[in-house]
Amino acid sequence: MYSGSILAGLSFLLIVAMLVLIVVSILVPFFIMRIRREAIETNANLEKIIRIIEQQSGRGNGTSPKINTTI
């Protein structure tokens, strides 16, 4: 008598678990792609900052740094 209701409960839990796994397997790649895209954007921004610092120090364009010799 109880075996039918136990099997029904277990099958329901199995279906719910499978649905959760399907949803997770769909959403995780989207989060990975978002993190990857943000990392690429961050690297591009850091390259711009490094380029600006190098240009200000004179290293970026092959010239020596400008030294103010006026007193």
N, C-alpha and C positions, 0 to 999 in steps of 0.2 A: 504494500500500500504506500509506504513512504518512498520506495525506490523510484517510482515514477516522478514524484515531485522533486526528489534529489537530482535525478537526471535532467529534469527540466531546468532546475536552478543552475546546474553545472553547465548545461548547454547555453543558457543565457549569459553566464559569466564568460564562457568561451567566446561567444559572439561579441560581447562588449570588449573583451581583451583584444580580439582581432581588429575591431574597428579602431581602437586606440592605437594599435601598432600601425595600422594603415595611415591614420592621420599623422602620427609622428614621422613615419617614413616619407610622407609628402612634405611636411613643414620643415624638417631638419635641413634638406638641401637649400631651401630658400634662405634660411638663416645663415648657412655657410656662404652662399653667394653674396648676401648682404655684407657680411663681415669682410669677405674678400674685396668687394668693391670699395668699402670704406678704407681698407688697408692700402689699396692702390691710390685712392684720393689723398690719403695722409702722406704716402711716399712722394707723390707729386708735389704736395705743398712743402714738404721738407726739402725737396730738391730746389724749389724756388727760393726758399729761405737761405739755403746753403749758397746758391748762386749769387744772391744779393749780398751776403756777407763776404763772399770771395771778391765780388766786384768792388765793394767798399774798402776792402783791405788791399786791393790792387793785385790780387793773385789770379783773379778770374780772367783778365784780359792780357796777361803777359807783361804787365808793367809793374814797376816797383811801387810800393805805397807812397802816396803823396805826403811829404813831410813839410810842415809849415815852418819855414826858416825866418820869417819876419818877426821882429821883436817889437 
